[in-house]
Amino acid sequence: MEVLIKLLIVHFLGDVVLQTDQLIKKKEKHLLGSDHLYWNLLLLGRYQILYYRGNKREQSSF
């Protein structure tokens, strides 16, 4: 459960805090045709994988 909460926090930070208004407008305008949408998905997925791997290593070292 703790991992899920932390992944949601990472997702929130990436979607709400780090996105500029310009990126949001481009994603809304072009929807599935927006390159910014796919970059966002790629980066958020990568951050979540990196975070999950780091968290997994911390848990296994105990």
Secondary structure, DSSP 8 states (H G I E B T S, - for coil): -HHHHHHHHHHHIIIIIS--HHHHHHHHHHGGG-HHHHHHHHHHHHHHHHHHHHHHHHHHT-
